[in-house]
């Protein structure tokens, strides 16, 4: 892989991670009944809110 391809892949991963974090946070805000159902989702929801 050349440098440009590597940079593009890195950018895609960053954007995907951000999009997933936003979607998870949005879902957890809309559906408070989901808290406590999946520990990993709870962890990331808290981590995103604390990093803001």
SELUM-507103 format. One record per residue (C-alpha): residue number from 1; x, y, z. Coordinates in nm, 4 decimals, decimal comma. Example, Ala and Ser with C-alpha at 12.3 -4.5 7.8 and 13.67 -1.06 7.14 Angstrom:
<sites>
pos; c1; c2; c3
1; 1,2300; -0,4500; 0,7800
2; 1,3670; -0,1060; 0,7140
</sites>
This chain:
<sites>
pos; c1; c2; c3
1; 0,0000; 0,0000; 0,0000
2; 0,1186; 0,3472; -0,0735
3; 0,0996; 0,6409; 0,1663
4; -0,2119; 0,7897; 0,0066
5; -0,4045; 0,4632; 0,0402
6; -0,2943; 0,4282; 0,4010
7; -0,4039; 0,7840; 0,4787
8; -0,7419; 0,7265; 0,3132
9; -0,7992; 0,4086; 0,5149
10; -0,7029; 0,5858; 0,8357
11; -0,9456; 0,8685; 0,7578
12; -1,2260; 0,6207; 0,6839
13; -1,1656; 0,4420; 1,0157
14; -1,1727; 0,7689; 1,2076
15; -1,4974; 0,8760; 1,0395
16; -1,6561; 0,5363; 1,0997
17; -1,5555; 0,5388; 1,4665
18; -1,7031; 0,8870; 1,5071
19; -2,0255; 0,7893; 1,3303
20; -2,0680; 0,4815; 1,5495
21; -2,0020; 0,6806; 1,8662
22; -2,2612; 0,9394; 1,7636
23; -2,5163; 0,6710; 1,6768
24; -2,4631; 0,4864; 2,0047
25; -2,4919; 0,8047; 2,2079
26; -2,8055; 0,9061; 2,0197
27; -2,9624; 0,5632; 2,0698
28; -2,8835; 0,5613; 2,4409
29; -3,0386; 0,9079; 2,4784
30; -3,3555; 0,7994; 2,2972
31; -3,3839; 0,4612; 2,4667
32; -3,2875; 0,4899; 2,8321
33; -3,4445; 0,1455; 2,8837
34; -3,1394; -0,0006; 2,7079
35; -2,9021; 0,1051; 2,9849
36; -2,7697; -0,1962; 3,1695
37; -2,8575; -0,4381; 2,8884
38; -2,5101; -0,4510; 2,7327
39; -2,2083; -0,3579; 2,9431
40; -1,9881; -0,2615; 2,6487
41; -2,2524; -0,0249; 2,5097
42; -2,2886; 0,1344; 2,8544
43; -1,9125; 0,1742; 2,8789
44; -1,8791; 0,3484; 2,5425
45; -2,1828; 0,5668; 2,6055
46; -2,0264; 0,6907; 2,9292
47; -1,6829; 0,7309; 2,7684
48; -1,8233; 0,9434; 2,4861
49; -2,0176; 1,1634; 2,7237
50; -1,7157; 1,2161; 2,9502
51; -1,4912; 1,3058; 2,6580
52; -1,7228; 1,5804; 2,5328
</sites>
